[in-house]
């Protein structure tokens, strides 16, 4: 009887967990897309459009595609595009920080 109760409890727990995860796709996308959007804005303010264009525009295009996927309710795809956007926005920021460091350390 105890074994049956434990099995039932485990099954219910796994069932609720899978339902919760299925409903969280949009939440995960929203969190990642918000972070990517903020980093992309920071990169733009630092001048990445001109000085780190590959990273900046790669991030921007992936963020735009993430929005398209989210509108189609393909949240896992949207989240993946947003993750790539976030990664490349961060690379653009790092590139800008490196350029800033190089400018301050350059001899006059």
C-alpha positions as MATLAB code, in Angstrom:
seq = 'XXXXXXXXXXXXXXXXXXXXXXXXXXXXXXXXXXXXXXXXXXXXXXXXXXXXXXXXXXXXXXXXXXXXXXXXXXXXXXXXXXXXXXXXXXXXXXXXXXXXXXXXXXXX';
ca = [
       0.000    0.000    0.000;
       2.843    2.396    0.832;
       4.508    1.570   -2.455;
       1.313    2.417   -4.302;
       0.940    5.736   -2.499;
       4.560    6.655   -3.231;
       4.129    5.741   -6.886;
       0.942    7.798   -7.106;
       2.593   10.767   -5.406;
       5.581   10.565   -7.766;
       3.317   10.339  -10.808;
       1.292   13.324   -9.698;
       4.414   15.337   -8.970;
       5.878   14.559  -12.400;
       2.556   15.356  -14.044;
       2.287   18.732  -12.336;
       5.934   19.494  -13.106;
       5.471   18.751  -16.800;
       2.332   20.920  -16.901;
       4.167   23.749  -15.180;
       7.083   23.521  -17.593;
       4.765   23.471  -20.592;
       3.189   26.721  -19.416;
       6.504   28.417  -18.708;
       7.728   28.653  -22.307;
       6.392   32.155  -22.697;
       7.815   33.197  -19.348;
      11.285   31.870  -20.230;
      11.163   33.658  -23.575;
      10.057   36.898  -21.921;
      12.895   36.812  -19.402;
      15.585   36.077  -21.992;
      14.186   38.539  -24.540;
      14.024   41.304  -21.951;
      17.654   40.736  -21.008;
      18.701   40.646  -24.678;
      16.762   43.812  -25.432;
      18.423   45.641  -22.564;
      21.879   44.511  -23.600;
      21.210   45.443  -27.205;
      20.155   48.940  -26.123;
      23.312   49.212  -24.014;
      25.452   48.124  -26.968;
      23.763   50.699  -29.202;
      24.410   53.459  -26.642;
      28.067   52.457  -26.571;
      28.324   52.830  -30.355;
      28.261   49.163  -31.348;
      26.295   49.895  -34.531;
      29.421   51.513  -35.976;
      32.247   49.815  -34.085;
      30.944   46.252  -33.577;
      28.412   45.983  -36.391;
      28.551   42.211  -36.871;
      27.795   41.438  -33.245;
      25.236   44.223  -32.939;
      23.219   43.419  -36.057;
      23.447   39.666  -35.491;
      21.947   40.179  -32.043;
      19.320   42.566  -33.394;
      18.183   40.217  -36.153;
      17.965   37.285  -33.728;
      15.915   39.342  -31.301;
      13.549   40.318  -34.124;
      13.191   36.664  -35.138;
      12.552   35.735  -31.508;
       9.611   38.135  -31.520;
       8.261   36.550  -34.718;
       8.497   33.081  -33.179;
       6.831   34.251  -29.975;
       3.948   35.758  -31.938;
       3.469   32.329  -33.517;
       3.505   30.789  -29.994;
       6.739   28.896  -30.763;
       8.169   29.813  -27.390;
      11.036   27.329  -27.342;
      12.254   28.618  -30.720;
      11.688   32.181  -29.567;
      13.723   31.562  -26.431;
      16.597   30.065  -28.460;
      16.676   33.084  -30.781;
      16.553   35.407  -27.777;
      19.444   33.532  -26.132;
      21.588   33.991  -29.248;
      20.578   37.656  -29.359;
      21.608   38.062  -25.734;
      24.927   36.306  -26.350;
      25.813   38.528  -29.301;
      24.626   41.704  -27.628;
      26.994   40.834  -24.793;
      29.784   40.254  -27.331;
      29.076   43.688  -28.810;
      29.302   45.244  -25.347;
      32.574   43.451  -24.669;
      33.942   44.617  -28.025;
      33.035   48.189  -27.152;
      34.675   47.908  -23.730;
      37.824   46.571  -25.394;
      37.844   49.468  -27.868;
      37.341   51.929  -25.025;
      40.253   50.393  -23.114;
      42.460   50.499  -26.191;
      41.667   54.186  -26.722;
      42.480   55.109  -23.125;
      45.724   53.136  -23.168;
      46.913   54.452  -26.554;
      49.955   56.738  -26.344;
      49.380   60.343  -27.298;
];
